[in-house]
Amino acid sequence: MARYSFWYSETYTYKAWFEADSIEEARELLDQVWNSDLDMEEDLPKFGNKDKNFELDIDLATLEEVEN
């Protein structure tokens, strides 16, 4: 049998929530998550999330046979 490769991407969309004393503190915390200073799930107070969507994009134009 031949072996084939292709490129694909997956996108997961979530809605998340957490607690903060003010909108300013919430922004500061999210900034720290964005900068990788905090872990979203571990460090945001009372963090929760819900999966909203999943998308799969397969680039059929990249399908090619590769050597085994």
Secondary structure, DSSP 8 states (H G I E B T S, - for coil): --EEEEEEEEEEEEEEE---SSHHHHHHHHHHHHTTSS-HHHHSTT-EEEEEEEEEEEEEEEEEEE--
